[in-house]
């Protein structure tokens, strides 16, 4: 009789051989390196998405290796791209429904990146979709076959920076010439938009002081944070702004706690040039006659956003004679603002618009020699010089907030002063 152990050895070998063959037959080509260069096979918890932080692992226990495919959308729809990578059409439709309220695939851009993780049966287990280094959306398949979706929080390192700059030309050139971006220029202009006309007021020799946040991912600059304190020093006066939040809302205040926000902003466009002022007798460049000019013209490239200088209701949005495409906004106390020669009308008649909201874009419709916006203010339908409008200041901070606010102002000024001083000290030997 043959011993039992001698029967078991060949039986075990045969069983293992059959298992190996069956795995080879059912595994997808990607599991053996036959997928394109964007694919890799790895357990989910080891998958990496570009240089971004590691994606969250699937909630279930580790199973068979997943096929991980990285790619970018290009110019085709998300649906087409994902299906071409092996995701079932029904899975893509489920993803779109699951992402409702989190991300809309219709907002996809050609440079968006994604990572899909497929099971050995070619079923989608996870999708990571990135529209930027800090905007990442994730869908993970759950035990019941549905998808759990969320926006992944990417922690950024925040640095506080101080700069002082003397104007030689414009605000834009002053800040960009120091290596900063246009978004910081825009944010600085927004803070003082109720008091300073950056087309007319700045003069060579004026000084800017600014304390602001810059946010980084590792060593890479990502975006600007908040401007914490800012000053604009001209020959006539010094304008100051300090950000302060009382626990309910935040805003910018002068050094005494009075809000900078007023009824009207000074100008309806950013970073153009004043081409014509309010006048009772101006020579018209088209009609070649002297006539009254009832507003101020600001030249800017075609398509530049025009924003409402004060909150109100759109009374008119359409074509009106020499104004061309015109928007009229009605404000409290008999005020109206006119925005003429527009290219595209954004605000519709009867809708409410907020101060700073885009209502149209710059054009040259109607009687106009070049792209600009004709800005006009009327009181009880009578045109007035926009520069003559002295709007009331808002209510100052309540008494119980003045102490904490004063401490914030002191801390910001000290921080700004310390940084600026250290920048001018000689380096240690």
KALIN-V334470 format. One record per helix or strand of 2 or more residues. SS is the DSSP state (A for helix, B for strand). FROM is the first residue (numbers start at 1). LEN is the number of residues. Records with the same first field share a line. If there is no record, write none. Layout:
SS=FROM-LEN  FROM-LEN
//
This chain:
A=4-23  29-4  44-3  78-7  89-10  105-3  171-6  182-10  321-3  332-3  386-3  399-26
B=39-4  66-7  113-6  124-7  136-6  147-6  157-10  207-11  220-14  238-8  250-4  273-4  279-5  290-4  296-4  305-3  312-8  325-6  335-11  352-2  358-6  372-8  382-3
//
